[in-house]
Amino acid sequence: MPKLTDAERPMIKPDRLELLIAAVAGAVIGVVAGYLDDSRGLGLVMWAVGFAVIVSGLVYFLRGFR
């Protein structure tokens, strides 16, 4: 059986923790960005979710290059 690369191997607990931390950090950045953009309510939530998805997606994508 060929050896799996980092991008092909299954996620383990440290990988999931890394993604969780990235999502929380992205949400915090999104809240700050939304607040600076004078968003309120649902707009602030959308900023937080958007940044959480972007940051955790980048961490997941860059995981294959480590």
HURA-V434985 format. One record per residue. N is the residue number from 1. RES is the residue in three letters. SS is DSSP state (alpha for helix, beta for strand, coil for the rest). PSI is psi as a letter, one per 20 degrees, with the letter a starting at -180 (999 if undefined). OMEGA is omega in degrees with one decimal (none if undefined). Layout:
# HURA-V434985
[[N/RES/SS/PSI/OMEGA] [N/RES/SS/PSI/OMEGA]]
This chain:
# HURA-V434985
[[1/MET/coil/p/-179.1] [2/PRO/coil/q/179.5] [3/LYS/coil/p/-179.4] [4/LEU/coil/q/173.7] [5/THR/coil/r/179.3] [6/ASP/coil/h/-178.9] [7/ALA/coil/h/-176.4] [8/GLU/coil/i/-176.2] [9/ARG/coil/q/179.4] [10/PRO/coil/q/179.4] [11/MET/coil/p/176.9] [12/ILE/coil/r/-173.9] [13/LYS/alpha/g/177.9] [14/PRO/alpha/h/177.4] [15/ASP/alpha/g/178.8] [16/ARG/alpha/h/177.7] [17/LEU/alpha/g/177.9] [18/GLU/alpha/g/178.6] [19/LEU/alpha/h/178.1] [20/LEU/alpha/g/178.2] [21/ILE/alpha/g/178.1] [22/ALA/alpha/g/179.7] [23/ALA/alpha/g/179.3] [24/VAL/alpha/g/178.1] [25/ALA/alpha/g/177.5] [26/GLY/alpha/h/178.0] [27/ALA/alpha/g/178.1] [28/VAL/alpha/g/177.8] [29/ILE/alpha/h/178.6] [30/GLY/alpha/g/177.6] [31/VAL/alpha/g/179.0] [32/VAL/alpha/g/178.9] [33/ALA/alpha/g/178.2] [34/GLY/alpha/h/177.7] [35/TYR/alpha/g/178.4] [36/LEU/alpha/h/177.9] [37/ASP/coil/j/-179.0] [38/ASP/coil/k/175.0] [39/SER/coil/q/177.7] [40/ARG/coil/q/173.9] [41/GLY/coil/c/-176.4] [42/LEU/alpha/h/178.1] [43/GLY/alpha/h/178.4] [44/LEU/alpha/h/177.3] [45/VAL/alpha/g/179.2] [46/MET/alpha/h/175.4] [47/TRP/alpha/g/-177.6] [48/ALA/alpha/g/-179.6] [49/VAL/alpha/g/179.3] [50/GLY/alpha/g/179.7] [51/PHE/alpha/h/177.6] [52/ALA/alpha/g/178.8] [53/VAL/alpha/g/-178.4] [54/ILE/alpha/g/-176.6] [55/VAL/alpha/g/179.7] [56/SER/alpha/h/175.2] [57/GLY/alpha/g/176.3] [58/LEU/alpha/g/179.0] [59/VAL/alpha/g/179.4] [60/TYR/alpha/g/-179.3] [61/PHE/alpha/g/-177.1] [62/LEU/alpha/i/178.1] [63/ARG/alpha/h/-179.6] [64/GLY/alpha/i/-177.6] [65/PHE/alpha/j/179.8] [66/ARG/coil/999/none]]
